[in-house]
Amino acid sequence: MDKLVNNSKKMLLINYIVVALATIFDQWTKKLIEPLKVNTDIDILPGVFNFTYVENRGAAFGLMNGQRIFFLVIAVVVFAATSYVFLRIPAEKKYYKLDITLAFILAGAIGNMIDRFSLGYVRDFINFYCINFAVFNVADIYITCGTPIVCLMILFVYKEDELNFLKRKNSGV
């Protein structure tokens, strides 16, 4: 039992290191793009995508503009739910992909929350203008890629009994 606890602590530490590094990378990319505030767009692949600095005060596509408290609640819920799973997930190799994917989702939530509460907006800059899509950032990539991957893992990779760790154990009291 002691070995499992040590492995769980080690995996928990790895998870939060991934969260920290991914969040730092997100913030670093946003800082690098800030000079575009005063300059023009930077074409990366002409006709496909460029870097365009946008201050997004809402969610995707600018929805829910100015709802900082709502976004704080969502970020806290994501943090609490992810931490709950991190604490309960068995320290077994078959769960490592789930661990890491959840860590990236949490990093995305934290990265955008840092922007929202330190600046009052989220810095977006990746613009696929060839498909007329919303401008987004690295944190958004973590969330929008990670969430469906977790759903697919839950639906197709893990059997129902392999997800029992999520259920609250009956204490017998």
Residue pairs with C-beta under 8 A, 6 or more apart in sequence:
4 90
4 91
7 91
8 87
8 90
8 91
10 91
11 86
11 89
11 91
11 96
11 99
12 86
12 87
14 99
15 86
15 99
15 100
15 102
15 103
16 86
16 103
18 100
18 103
18 104
18 107
19 103
19 106
19 107
19 110
20 107
21 107
22 103
22 104
22 107
22 108
22 111
22 142
23 107
23 110
23 111
23 114
23 139
25 138
26 107
26 108
26 111
26 137
26 138
26 139
26 142
27 111
27 114
29 125
29 137
29 138
30 111
30 115
30 123
30 125
30 137
30 138
33 51
33 53
33 123
33 125
34 53
34 123
36 42
36 51
36 52
36 53
36 125
37 53
41 50
41 51
41 52
41 127
42 50
42 51
43 50
44 50
44 51
47 130
48 128
48 129
48 130
49 126
49 127
49 128
49 129
49 130
50 127
50 129
51 125
51 126
51 127
52 125
52 127
52 129
52 135
53 123
53 124
53 125
54 123
54 124
54 125
54 127
54 135
55 119
55 121
55 122
55 123
55 124
56 62
56 121
56 122
56 123
56 124
56 135
57 65
57 66
57 120
57 121
57 122
58 64
58 65
58 66
58 67
59 67
59 71
60 134
60 136
60 140
61 134
64 70
64 71
68 116
68 117
68 120
71 112
71 113
71 116
72 113
72 116
72 117
74 109
75 109
75 110
75 112
75 113
78 105
78 106
78 109
79 106
79 109
79 110
82 102
82 103
82 105
82 106
85 98
85 102
85 166
86 99
86 102
88 165
88 166
89 95
89 98
89 99
89 165
90 165
94 158
94 162
97 153
97 157
98 150
98 153
98 158
101 146
101 149
101 150
101 153
102 146
102 150
104 142
104 145
104 146
105 142
105 143
105 146
105 147
105 150
107 139
107 142
108 138
108 139
108 140
108 141
108 142
108 143
108 146
109 139
109 143
110 139
111 137
111 138
111 139
111 142
112 122
112 137
112 139
112 140
112 143
115 121
115 122
115 123
116 122
122 137
122 139
123 137
124 134
124 135
124 136
124 137
124 140
125 135
125 137
126 135
126 136
126 137
126 138
126 141
127 133
127 135
136 144
154 163
